[in-house]
């Protein structure tokens, strides 16, 4: 921080009016997984978030058990409100399209309950990378390979 920055912070006259801009919420889309069995459940879930302050739109996909809320809201508040008002188990949408994942059928990523075209989103960095073969393992597997006929003297 330079001297000019320090002086400008000391003599800043707009510090009082700038506070309301810092507290402004961002427009965001919150996707929630909630079990929706019938039209009554769908109506109950929709009504639980429609009256919330800052919500601009609500869309529900009952076959995928997905609730999408768009607006100036915080995700954890939407999550807790849906759980409280409906009494259902809710969680943030844990799936991403399988095109985005490097190895969608790796252990820990593949989920049989996921909707078509989606896999479970796993943020654990150790689960993202598959184990690679060491150099000695590669040497032994290529020594007995059918493609490399001159490498094995035993056969």
N, C-alpha and C positions, 0 to 999 in steps of 0.2 A: 504494500500500500504506500503510495507516494505522498509527498507533502501536500500536493494539490488535492488529492482525494480526502486527506485528513481535514484540511481546511474547509472543503465543501461540505463534509459531514457535520462539522462544528457549526457552520452558519447556514444550515438547511432550514428554510422557512416552510417547506411543504410537508414536514413530517406528520402533522396532524391530519391532513386531508388524504394522505397516502394510505392510511390504515384500512379504509374500507375497500380499497382495491386489492389489498393483500388477503383479505378474508373471503373474497369472491370464489365460489366453487367453480370447477371446470365442468364443461359439458362432457359427459361420458356415457358409455353404454355398459350396463351391468347385466351379465348373463348368469342366470341361476338355474340349478337343477332342482326341480321339485316334482314329486310324483303327482300326476294328474290323471285320475281314472275316468271321470265323467264330466258332463257339462256343469254340474253343480260345483265340483272341485275347481273347474276352470273359472267360473264366476266368482267363487270365494277368493281365489288367488288374485284375480284381476282387481277386485274391490279392495283388497288389502293394500295395494300400492297406488291405486288411482288417486286417492285423496292425499297422498304424501306431497309435501311442499317441494317444489322443484322438478317434479316429474312432468315430462312433456309428452312421452308416448309409452304405451305398454303393448307388447305383443306376446302371444302365447302360442307355442307349438305343442299341442297335447301328445302327439305321437312320440315326440322326442323327449317329453317331460322337461321342456325348456321355457323359461320365462325371461324375456328381454325387456329391460327398463332403460329408457333413454331420458336424460335430463341432468339438471344440476344437483346431483345427489352423491352421497358417499356410499360405496358398496357395502360396507359393514352395517350401515343403518338400514339399507333396503333388505339385507339378509335377515337381520334381527326382526324387522317389522313383519316380513312374510312368515317367519317362524312363529312369532307371537300371535299374529292374527289368525293364522290357519291351523296352527298346532301340528304342522307337518315338518318332517325332517328336510332341511334345505342345505345346499352347499353351492359355492360358486361353481360355474360351469367347468368341469374338469377335463373336457375333451377339446382336441384340436384336429383339423383335417389331417388325414394320414399322409397327404402329399408333403406336408411341412416337415415331418419326422424323418430322420435319416434311416432308421431301421424300425419300421412300424410293428414288426412281429417279434421284437426282442422281448425277453422276459421283463416284466414290470411295466411295459408300455402297452402291450396288447391286452385288451379288455373285452370279454365276450358280451358284456352288457352295454357297450358303447353303441350309439346309433350308427347306421350305415355310413361309411365314409369317414368316420372319426376314430381316433385312438386316444387313450388317456394321456393327459399332459403331465409329465413328470419333471419337476424342477430339480431333482436330486442330480448333481453333476456326475456322481459315480455310476448312476444307472444309464446315463445318456451314452457313454462310451462302451462299446463292446470290447471284450478282452481280445487282444491281438496275440498271435502266436510268436514265441520267442525265436531267435535265430537258430538255436539248436533244434527246436521242434520243426522248423521249416526245413532244415537240412535232412532230418530223418524222414519226413514225409515225402520230400522230393527224391530221396534215394530209392525209395520203393515205389515210385510212381510209374504207371504204365506209359505215360507220355515221354518219360526220360529213360529210354531203353538202355543206353550206354552207361548209366550211372551206377547200376547195381551189378556187381560181379558175382554175387551169390546165385542169382537166377540164371 
